[in-house]
Amino acid sequence: MYNGRLSNLKHLVSIGTTSDLTSTHPPWTPCAWPSFLSGRNPGQHGVFDFFTRDGYDKRLISRTDVDAPYLFEVADAEGFTPMVVNYPATHPASTLENGAVVPGYLAREDVTFYPKGLRADYEDEYGEYVIYPEYGTEDDPVQEYVDIARQRRDMARFLDTRYDWDLMAVQFQVTDSVFHDLDDRDKIRQVLEKVDEFVGDIIDLGEDPTVLVASDHGMGDYDWTFYVNSWLAEQGYCETTTGDAQYFRQQKDALKGTDGDNREDNGSTPLKTTIGTAANTLSKVGLSPQRIHRGLSTVGLADTVERLLPEDALVAAQNQVIDHPSSKAFQLYFNSLGVHLNVEGRDPEGQVPQAQYNETRAELIEKLKEVRDPDGNEVFDAVLPREDVYEGKHLDDAPDVILVPRDYRYDVSGSILDTFRRYPHKNHKPDGILLSNRSLNGVEKPRIYDIAPTVAAVLGLPVDTNTDGRVLLEDTEPVERTDWNELIDDYVGSGSETNMSGVEDRLADLGYME
């Protein structure tokens, strides 16, 4: 922990317990935080990626796509007062009887808080509340991230003055973003030290509180990007066509509440224009889309591209997309670590007969197990049928084939480019951290599903009979067990915002691959 400089987290460890915390598969924000808040695996709550699907079309998830009650909603229904600040996938904000919700990541920058008027009241006192930092800023990235994190602390203080709360839950997304954005370890340390300070300030709001500090995943080194749809095309499973690619990174403007149509006013730079022009020129003279990124080297842009904006270069270089109706298999979602089969009778224009589903899937699994990177190393620790990873009523919404990268050192991208790209960077690992000022009960390898039932037991709430988790704290037994679905009629109030059309056009560029 940076030589003990994170004094508040260090204190928690000294008086309590610390442990690894195993995330969901994949260990990404959109499926991990709903599991954290509900105690249920993605096969139960139905979210496997930043996007959900309608046939071959995709749209960004929101709270309405998470088919499970959240802990704070149950607490509110049982007469407790929860404060929820900045958690992903909590928009549109739940209509609570007693508590307050400030949505976080994946919401529009101008999202409405609950109760109505809360945002205006906060901003009258503290100034503008901002969800998303300026990713990639060259001005003062440390200050940018610290200012965003400080607002989470300030919001907790603001709510503390207005509510006699029972649960204060605050999320700091910047502890993820800094590792995607910054290479300088000293700058990362500065941000983490300030977050540690803010965590201490929030803990001080309670009177001898039970404290849990948890991350939804870990972070670490990656070496490669594997373009699985390019590989599937080479193997004859996937067909491609010319079209406009849609990426998670491309859509920053809508999330930040801007239009995004005027590119010169919304982040266009001479370098981006040059890269796009180079890509178009290379395409016109006969270089295939798979070779365009390599072609950037021939016009002297490779070093600059790799150093400054590798993903923008890839987006500019690509003009090939999946021809879903004509394909047998493809990675449909951008970050699911999974391959969908295109099955007759299940998918709109399925190509794989139902009778051949098991055979085709087994064949594909065996081929993927044998994939090697250019250095001759295996790419996957495991390639599994979805039923070996998930369970629940949404199992059929999961990818048919689940990919587990070797040591989580490979991104798996759906772009149509070279099959492999050597790309050292930081990305998510399956083991996060769990710290508490109380002792854990010796449960082997705590999981992200354990957080919701543990907090419920601490509050004296019934533990969900559908949870995939366990109560972790010693001397804490659940009052009773109840199906949380029976405690809540509706996860999102009818008066909440549900219009996400702008977000579907352009998603945030906050450190994820396409």
Steps between C-alpha positions, in 0.01 A plus 500: 500500500762746389723458806220557749403842368133403474453562869122447526504171313807396697313570823208283393740214432670547837176470699302270271548278199608512137446245225486455126149532357419295191303689235246387244592361160586712321643729773359813341303791645155435347453145629713520816327794669148358453631178658656703782170680567269200455706202617403312184709370208448636146299190411243624750509877445549481122786746436817365335645811337463874459236422241190285482363364176187503291575247229829620353454858618654627823421778743662622818370346823322691773347407836190376319707222338618360835240238589565491875426718803790702634599491867420868555154460348425215739636705792274789405196273465568364850500847653873577498655814352770428239731757338639377166761708318656440158432127450497383136176370351278686747334725241220587471507551874278277710199666662560455874278577795779600736836519326692674222668381179770684302558289185850443367680341208293419188250777579485821302691787652170685545322207669235584761578408862239370742319666660438768240661826594792326673743587225405867493523526878847340502627720217373814672734419786795316343494589132450278196491124559686312225484125435774464238854636516668632188666176400838551339538865600852633474444806719510355851364143505566453871295807592227394257458163671537641850231761435259231378572280803458795737147550371410150620624591847321834487176332394527259796549797735208682341268200541619454858367845587158418355432141599520282806641220289550129571714413198755727332627340177747705294680382186824651361522415128824698464697219669423301185544776244844614613651161416351509152605859444831563678835324465681706762495303828564815704193670352291192567629497858402865548143428389470190720633686803232766460228235458629336820464839674143536372416146614616599849278808490198287410573244774512787749137584418383186680492417869713188543389372158556157350720576198543296184734622226483290186599519134302336222818362341876531504738672257816375339715459191373386162727416205277441200171568331345196330248590229268205535267598215798523264599151613143374456497648149825319416349176631187539287254570782457872450418712195583871472371796306584868460329730747530737794640341815347585837732510796476554869764773466330697227211619710651735755307804388151366567588376845644837580179664377637648178384451147819365344405589143747786466819305525729803482330632816489161674851364513616492137872559467742528206646165606160328490426658161836385365445146622154486344630636169787250500263214570265600220788538256640159587158344457454654156831364370406144585621430852252279679351626827700234683820656368413869534630534853833349389486738205512796736863410556579559135384862520697571816212509746545177694711633787272799555189287469618242753610766747208741483179350376519136397126439523409807297741380234337159492155654471619725218667211322208259506222497243404133536223378731333168564234384257300339778220340294755321279728381781503184709680650799629837622581700809184710511566701814812709525626391842323173580797263451260277315394378157137476387385234257241610243238230551197420286173555684669701773672785318330712230690350204670203660753298302568212738221237506374415848596137443862606438528745789686274745732363232581845360559648843724212609703532179542874552602453864772253403636732230509798734685296762780455247544868409858622550638855495790592267744397776349151505318535835147382569252786499238343728518324834154361429231505233168391647133451419295771664323263739835427664534869595149635561172378639157657520203605292717718274741224400367513144603867478866415563750436221500133397876464544686663791864607465742513794823674388827350622595684819271778377777639282292513178225740400244332275369750245225475240671726246593372156873563496812286528433190707752618762643832605778530756367764737649527853252681724298471821159338519274304732595189696251263665614553860423830670541591866282493811584685820295532817541633851342174615617140480391275214360162590763296323306448176746378241545735205228765552308588186333815381162332556575490876485878550122550475403219743774608741381861513140381526588289805686792661194723456266232631332452161384163370759335277382421149410134446620541138844634590812332367690644796567434867516712816868578554526672838547307824217508756261631237208273424211586270175587674316287248511404134248635249472524125592863439272508196206463738604811694506737203227552241711692251874568483461842334221746574267601219603862537869432429681588179514217249603679180848376421493567125783751515722266696447225246650726232828574671649326806775619727864472411618414849770241452343196334580336171251501217 
